């Protein structure tokens, strides 16, 4: 908090007001995320009467809170790197504010609208659509090539995760449900709440399975979706207070030395393997990240080795990043980003032919990016509280959709347990590879898979069709909405 306090005492009142407004909207988005997405996590528990609604929502809120605290920040920076933060700050501070407001407002509008109509739509999908629309429009309005204003490699990776994860959810749930029918001989586990009207709760094992996997989904949701909120807030802080958050000002001198050594090692690697790397560049297997100019070097593949060496020189004998002048803070950040983008591509290529070199690059990259990929504790706590509080309100609308309107028959206890277990595992695996995925998409697909797997099962085509259409339209609608809001805000903030 000391860095934030220093920033607030050294900037003008207008900047403080804009910062607080931005943070307020971002945390409100996370609250909506809580009661929109986490409705999926408590849907089975409430629908099957495994716990009282109030108790299940409180449990889900606590598990979401813990998930955010323990989830790390890998997914957060997948979100940060979607936006051209470095370009927009260097271009125009008002443009960066307009971008942040536009993407937040468009995502909030879509999330509230789909929640109102009880559609289990992805908050992640809406956020990414907004980012793409805003980034592309920013590039067009500021004379950048669209390939520069949108980090398409990251976008493709994120979209691939969003597309593949529901398929995995459907397939795994289908397979597990078939195995359960074949090997579990307990009719009570395959009953639905509507078949047990006289029972207050499902039997012990069915109840424990649904509660445990529901808690797991809440934890997994917090660990993945909470990171998106962390990423949003870091975009805000870097965009509005770059001199205080472009680098981690709380880094210990030991960490700074590690980053300096990593920059030197990568520069040496570039020199030792120059012939191979130049060939990769000529074949366009390696490209540059950003196209901005800075005081260290222009960000392009021909100067990566020189740039890394100059970063090391800037950090030599440095005790704190606060000792750097504002210009150097930003140039160090930009050059680290560019160098890391280059070596990330080299790491993947070497993985096929020379794993030792690939592992070496991976180790050095981890130390190199430590000052730019971080999140203050207060940011993590604020997001955890917002998503936890959001979980405790507004969950009722989507419970019935998940429980009764996807399958041709009401969901049974085994289907509920398997759907939640599949969702939890899929999200945690996505965290491992730093992929932002949708709890909503995965759970809805898993429920569908478990329904199709039943011999006398099936789905309600109208509901599934509506869900799929809402998935398809989320990205383009939020992209257009974000673009329109950005153009409007940009006009008034010039």
C-alpha positions in Angstrom: 0.0 0.0 0.0 3.0 2.3 0.5 3.4 2.7 -3.3 -0.3 3.6 -3.7 0.0 6.1 -0.9 3.0 7.7 -2.5 1.2 7.9 -5.8 -1.9 9.5 -4.2 0.1 12.1 -2.4 2.0 13.1 -5.5 -0.7 13.3 -8.2 -3.4 15.8 -8.8 -7.0 15.5 -7.6 -8.3 14.8 -11.1 -6.0 11.8 -11.5 -7.1 10.5 -8.1 -10.7 10.9 -9.0 -10.2 9.0 -12.3 -8.3 6.3 -10.6 -11.0 5.7 -7.9 -13.7 5.7 -10.6 -11.8 3.2 -12.6 -11.1 0.9 -9.6 -14.8 1.2 -8.6 -16.0 0.1 -12.0 -13.4 -2.8 -12.1 -14.5 -4.1 -8.7 -18.2 -3.7 -9.7 -17.4 -5.9 -12.7 -15.9 -8.5 -10.4 -19.0 -8.4 -8.2 -21.1 -9.0 -11.3 -18.8 -11.8 -12.2 -19.4 -13.2 -8.7 -23.2 -13.4 -8.9 -23.2 -14.1 -12.7 -20.7 -16.9 -13.0 -20.8 -18.3 -9.4 -24.5 -19.0 -9.7 -23.2 -22.0 -11.7 -21.2 -23.2 -8.7 -24.1 -23.2 -6.3 -26.8 -24.2 -8.9 -26.4 -28.0 -8.2 -26.2 -27.6 -4.4 -29.3 -25.5 -4.2 -31.3 -27.4 -6.8 -30.6 -30.7 -5.2 -31.4 -29.3 -1.7 -27.9 -30.5 -0.5 -27.6 -27.2 1.5 -29.7 -24.3 2.2 -29.4 -21.5 -0.4 -28.0 -19.1 2.1 -25.4 -21.5 3.5 -24.3 -22.7 0.0 -23.8 -19.1 -1.2 -21.8 -18.2 1.8 -19.6 -21.3 1.3 -19.2 -20.4 -2.4 -18.2 -16.9 -1.5 -15.6 -18.1 0.9 -14.2 -20.6 -1.6 -14.1 -17.9 -4.3 -12.2 -15.7 -1.9 -9.6 -18.4 -1.2 -9.4 -19.2 -4.9 -8.4 -15.6 -5.7 -5.8 -15.5 -3.0 -4.2 -18.8 -4.0 -4.7 -18.7 -7.8 -1.5 -16.8 -8.7 -1.3 -14.2 -11.5 -0.5 -16.1 -14.7 -4.0 -15.8 -16.1 -4.1 -12.1 -14.9 -1.2 -11.3 -17.2 -2.7 -13.2 -20.1 -5.4 -10.5 -19.8 -3.0 -7.6 -19.4 -1.0 -8.6 -22.5 -4.2 -8.5 -24.6 -4.2 -4.7 -24.4 -1.5 -2.5 -25.9 -0.9 -0.8 -22.5 2.6 0.4 -23.4 1.5 1.9 -26.7 -1.6 3.6 -25.3 0.2 5.2 -22.4 3.0 6.4 -24.6 0.5 7.8 -27.1 -2.1 9.6 -24.9 -3.1 9.3 -21.3 -6.7 10.2 -22.0 -6.8 7.5 -24.7 -5.8 4.9 -22.1 -8.5 6.1 -19.7 -11.1 6.0 -22.5 -10.0 2.4 -23.3 -10.3 1.2 -19.7 -13.7 2.8 -19.2 -15.0 1.5 -22.5 -14.0 -2.2 -22.0 -15.3 -2.2 -18.4 -18.6 -0.5 -19.3 -19.3 -2.8 -22.3 -18.5 -6.0 -20.3 -20.7 -4.8 -17.4 -23.7 -4.0 -19.7 -23.5 -7.4 -21.4 -23.1 -9.3 -18.1 -26.0 -7.6 -16.5 -28.2 -8.1 -19.6 -27.6 -11.8 -19.9 -27.9 -12.3 -16.1 -31.3 -10.5 -16.2 -32.5 -13.0 -18.9 -31.1 -15.9 -16.9 -28.6 -16.9 -19.6 -25.4 -18.6 -18.3 -23.0 -16.5 -20.4 -19.3 -16.2 -19.9 -18.0 -13.1 -18.1 -14.6 -14.0 -19.5 -15.9 -14.0 -23.1 -17.5 -10.6 -22.6 -14.3 -9.1 -21.2 -12.1 -10.4 -24.0 -14.6 -9.3 -26.7 -14.6 -5.8 -25.2 -10.8 -5.7 -25.1 -10.5 -6.8 -28.7 -13.0 -4.1 -29.9 -11.5 -1.3 -27.8 -7.9 -2.3 -28.8 -8.7 -2.5 -32.5 -10.5 0.8 -32.5 -7.7 2.5 -30.6 -5.2 1.3 -33.3 -7.3 2.6 -36.1 -7.9 6.0 -34.5 -4.2 6.5 -33.6 -2.7 5.4 -36.9 -1.3 2.1 -35.7 -1.5 -1.1 -37.8 -4.2 -3.4 -36.3 -1.5 -6.0 -35.8 0.2 -3.6 -33.3 -2.9 -2.5 -31.4 -4.1 -6.0 -30.7 -1.8 -8.7 -29.4 -3.3 -11.3 -31.8 -1.0 -14.2 -30.6 -2.4 -13.9 -27.1 -5.9 -13.4 -28.4 -5.7 -16.6 -30.5 -4.4 -18.5 -27.5 -7.2 -17.1 -25.2 -9.9 -17.9 -27.8 -8.5 -21.4 -28.3 -8.8 -22.0 -24.5 -12.4 -20.6 -24.5 -13.3 -22.8 -27.5 -11.6 -26.1 -26.4 -12.5 -26.1 -22.7 -16.3 -26.6 -23.3 -15.6 -29.5 -25.7 -13.4 -31.0 -23.0 -16.2 -30.4 -20.4 -18.7 -32.1 -22.6 -16.5 -35.1 -23.5 -15.2 -35.8 -20.0 -18.7 -35.5 -18.4 -20.1 -37.8 -21.1 -17.4 -40.4 -20.5 -17.6 -40.2 -16.7 -21.4 -40.5 -16.7 -21.2 -43.7 -18.9 -18.6 -45.2 -16.5 -20.8 -44.3 -13.5 -23.8 -46.0 -15.0 -21.7 -49.1 -15.7 -19.8 -49.5 -12.5 -21.8 -47.7 -9.7 -24.7 -49.8 -8.5 -26.6 -47.4 -6.3 -30.0 -46.2 -7.7 -30.2 -43.5 -5.1 -27.3 -41.7 -6.7 -29.1 -41.5 -10.0 -32.3 -39.9 -8.7 -33.3 -36.3 -9.2 -34.8 -34.0 -6.5 -38.2 -34.2 -8.3 -38.1 -38.0 -7.8 -37.5 -37.6 -4.1 -40.1 -35.1 -3.1 -40.5 -36.7 0.4 -36.9 -36.5 1.2 -35.6 -33.2 2.6 -32.0 -33.8 1.3 -30.4 -36.4 -1.0 -28.7 -39.4 0.7 -25.4 -38.8 2.5 -23.0 -39.8 -0.3 -24.9 -37.9 -3.0 -25.1 -34.8 -0.8 -21.3 -35.0 0.1 -20.4 -35.4 -3.6 -22.4 -32.4 -4.7 -21.2 -30.2 -1.9 -17.6 -31.1 -2.2 -17.5 -30.7 -6.0 -19.5 -27.5 -5.8 -17.0 -26.0 -3.3 -14.3 -27.1 -5.7 -15.9 -25.3 -8.6 -16.2 -22.1 -6.5 -12.5 -22.3 -5.6 -11.5 -23.0 -9.2 -13.7 -20.1 -10.4 -12.1 -17.7 -8.0 -8.6 -18.9 -9.0 -9.3 -18.3 -12.7 -11.9 -15.5 -12.9 -10.5 -13.6 -10.0 -7.2 -13.3 -11.9 -9.1 -11.5 -14.7 -10.1 -8.9 -12.2 -6.5 -8.6 -11.0 -5.4 -8.1 -14.6 -8.0 -5.4 -15.1 -6.8 -3.5 -12.0 -3.2 -3.8 -13.1 -4.1 -2.4 -16.5 -5.8 0.6 -14.7 -2.8 1.2 -12.4 -0.2 0.9 -15.2 -2.3 3.2 -17.4 -3.1 5.9 -14.9 0.0 5.7 -12.6 2.8 4.4 -14.9 5.6 5.9 -12.8 4.5 3.9 -9.8 3.2 0.6 -11.3 5.0 0.1 -14.6 7.6 -1.8 -12.5 7.2 -3.5 -9.1 8.6 -0.7 -6.9 8.6 -3.1 -3.9 11.1 -5.4 -5.5 14.0 -6.3 -3.2 17.5 -5.6 -4.5 18.1 -9.3 -4.7 15.2 -9.5 -7.2 16.6 -6.6 -9.2 19.9 -8.4 -9.4 18.2 -11.5 -10.7 16.5 -9.5 -13.4 19.8 -7.9 -14.4 21.5 -11.3 -14.5 18.7 -12.7 -16.6 19.0 -9.8 -19.1 22.7 -10.3 -19.4 22.3 -14.1 -19.8 19.7 -13.7 -22.6 21.9 -11.1 -24.3 24.7 -13.5 -24.2 22.5 -16.3 -25.5 21.4 -14.1 -28.4 25.1 -13.4 -29.3 26.1 -17.1 -29.0 23.2 -18.3 -31.1 23.0 -15.2 -33.4 23.2 -17.2 -36.7 20.4 -19.5 -35.8 18.2 -16.7 -34.5 18.8 -14.5 -37.5 17.8 -17.4 -39.7 14.6 -17.8 -37.7 13.8 -14.1 -38.1 14.4 -14.3 -41.8 12.0 -17.2 -42.0 9.5 -15.0 -39.9 9.4 -17.7 -37.2 10.4 -15.0 -34.8 8.8 -11.5 -34.7 8.8 -8.4 -32.6 6.2 -7.6 -29.9 5.6 -3.8 -30.0 6.5 -1.1 -32.4 7.1 1.7 -30.0 10.4 3.6 -29.7 12.0 4.1 -26.3 15.2 5.5 -24.8 16.9 2.1 -24.6 16.3 0.7 -28.1 13.6 0.4 -30.7 11.6 -2.8 -30.0 12.4 -5.1 -32.9 14.1 -8.4 -33.5 17.3 -7.0 -34.8 18.0 -5.2 -31.5 16.9 -7.8 -28.9 20.4 -8.6 -27.8 21.4 -5.0 -27.6 18.2 -4.1 -25.7 18.7 -6.8 -23.2 22.2 -5.7 -22.5 21.1 -2.1 -22.0 18.4 -3.2 -19.5 21.2 -5.0 -17.6 23.2 -1.8 -17.6 20.3 0.3 -16.3 19.8 -2.2 -13.4 23.5 -2.5 -12.5 24.0 -1.7 -8.8 20.4 -0.4 -8.6 19.0 -0.8 -5.1 15.3 0.1 -5.9 13.3 0.8 -9.1 12.3 4.0 -7.4 15.8 5.3 -8.1 15.1 5.2 -11.8 13.8 8.4 -13.5 10.3 8.2 -15.0 11.7 7.8 -18.6 13.9 4.9 -17.6 11.0 3.2 -15.7 8.9 3.1 -18.8 11.8 2.2 -21.2 12.9 -0.7 -18.9 9.4 -2.1 -18.8 8.9 -1.8 -22.6 12.2 -3.4 -23.4 11.6 -6.3 -21.0 8.2 -6.9 -22.7 9.8 -6.9 -26.1 12.7 -9.1 -25.2 10.4 -11.6 -23.4 8.1 -11.8 -26.4 11.0 -12.6 -28.6 12.5 -15.2 -26.3 9.1 -16.8 -25.6 8.9 -17.6 -29.3 12.5 -18.9 -29.4 11.8 -21.1 -26.3 8.9 -22.8 -28.1 11.0 -23.4 -31.3 14.0 -24.7 -29.4 11.7 -27.1 -27.4 11.4 -29.3 -30.5 15.1 -29.5 -31.4 17.1 -28.5 -28.3 15.2 -28.9 -25.0 18.2 -27.8 -22.9 18.3 -24.4 -24.6 14.5 -24.2 -24.3 14.7 -24.8 -20.6 17.5 -22.3 -20.2 15.4 -19.6 -21.9 12.4 -20.4 -19.7 14.4 -20.0 -16.5 15.9 -16.7 -17.6 12.5 -15.4 -18.8 11.0 -16.0 -15.4 13.5 -13.8 -13.7 13.4 -11.2 -16.5 9.7 -10.5 -16.3 9.4 -10.5 -12.5 9.4 -6.7 -12.2 6.5 -6.3 -14.7 4.4 -9.4 -13.9 3.3 -8.8 -10.3 0.2 -7.8 -8.3 0.2 -5.9 -5.0 -1.4 -7.7 -2.1 -4.1 -5.0 -1.8 -5.2 -5.6 -5.4 -5.6 -9.4 -4.8 -7.5 -8.8 -1.5 -9.8 -6.2 -3.1 -10.7 -8.6 -6.0 -11.2 -11.5 -3.6 -13.6 -9.5 -1.5 -15.5 -8.2 -4.6 -16.0 -11.6 -6.1 -16.8 -13.1 -2.8 -19.5 -10.5 -2.0 -20.9 -10.7 -5.5 -21.3 -14.5 -5.0 -23.7 -13.8 -2.2 -26.2 -11.9 -4.3 -28.1 -12.4 -7.5 -27.5 -16.2 -7.8 -31.1 -17.3 -8.1 -31.8 -16.5 -11.8 -29.5 -19.1 -13.3 -30.0 -22.0 -10.9 -33.2 -23.2 -12.6 -31.6 -22.9 -16.0 -28.8 -25.3 -15.0 -31.0 -27.7 -13.0 -34.0 -28.1 -15.2 -33.8 -26.4 -18.6 -30.7 -27.9 -20.2 -31.7 -31.6 -20.0 -34.9 -33.3 -21.2 -35.2 -34.4 -17.6 -34.3 -32.7 -14.3 -30.6 -33.3 -13.4 -29.9 -36.2 -11.1 -27.3 -36.3 -8.2 -24.7 -38.2 -10.2 -25.0 -35.9 -13.2 -24.6 -32.9 -10.9 -21.5 -34.3 -9.1 -19.9 -35.3 -12.4 -20.6 -32.0 -14.1 -19.1 -30.1 -11.2 -16.1 -32.4 -10.9 -15.4 -32.0 -14.6 -15.7 -28.2 -14.4 -13.3 -28.0 -11.4 -10.6 -30.2 -13.0 -10.8 -28.4 -16.3 -10.5 -24.9 -14.8 -7.6 -26.0 -12.5 -5.8 -27.4 -15.6 -6.4 -24.2 -17.4 -4.8 -22.3 -14.5 -1.7 -24.5 -14.9 -1.2 -23.3 -18.5 -2.3 -19.7 -17.7 -5.4 -19.9 -19.9 -8.4 -17.7 -19.0 -11.5 -20.0 -19.4 -15.2 -19.7 -18.7 -16.8 -21.5 -15.7 -20.2 -21.0 -17.4 -19.2 -22.5 -20.7 -17.5 -25.5 -19.1 -20.3 -26.3 -16.6 -23.1 -25.9 -19.1 -21.2 -28.2 -21.5 -20.5 -30.7 -18.8 -24.2 -30.8 -17.8 -25.1 -31.3 -21.5 -22.6 -34.1 -21.8 -23.9 -35.8 -18.7 -27.5 -35.5 -20.0 -26.6 -37.0 -23.5 -24.8 -39.9 -21.8 -27.9 -41.2 -20.2 -29.7 -44.0 -22.1 -33.1 -42.3 -21.7 -31.6 -38.8 -21.5 -31.5 -35.9 -23.9 -31.4 -32.1 -24.0 -33.9 -29.3 -24.4 -32.8 -28.1 -27.7 -34.4 -24.7 -27.3 -32.4 -23.9 -24.2 -29.1 -25.3 -25.5 -29.6 -23.4 -28.8 -30.2 -20.2 -26.8 -27.0 -20.8 -24.7 -24.9 -21.6 -27.8 -26.2 -18.5 -29.6 -25.4 -16.3 -26.7 -21.9 -17.8 -26.6 -21.4 -17.1 -30.3 -22.8 -13.5 -30.1 -21.0 -12.5 -26.9 -17.6 -11.8 -28.6 -18.8 -9.8 -31.6 -21.5 -7.9 -29.6 -19.1 -6.9 -26.8 -16.4 -6.0 -29.4 -18.8 -3.7 -31.2 -20.2 -2.3 -28.0 -16.7 -1.7 -26.6 -15.6 0.0 -29.8 -18.6 2.3 -29.9 -18.2 3.3 -26.2 -14.5 3.9 -26.7 -15.1 6.2 -29.7 -17.7 8.1 -27.8 -15.5 8.5 -24.7 -12.5 9.4 -26.8 -14.5 12.2 -28.5 -15.4 13.8 -25.2 -12.0 13.2 -23.5 -9.9 14.9 -26.2 
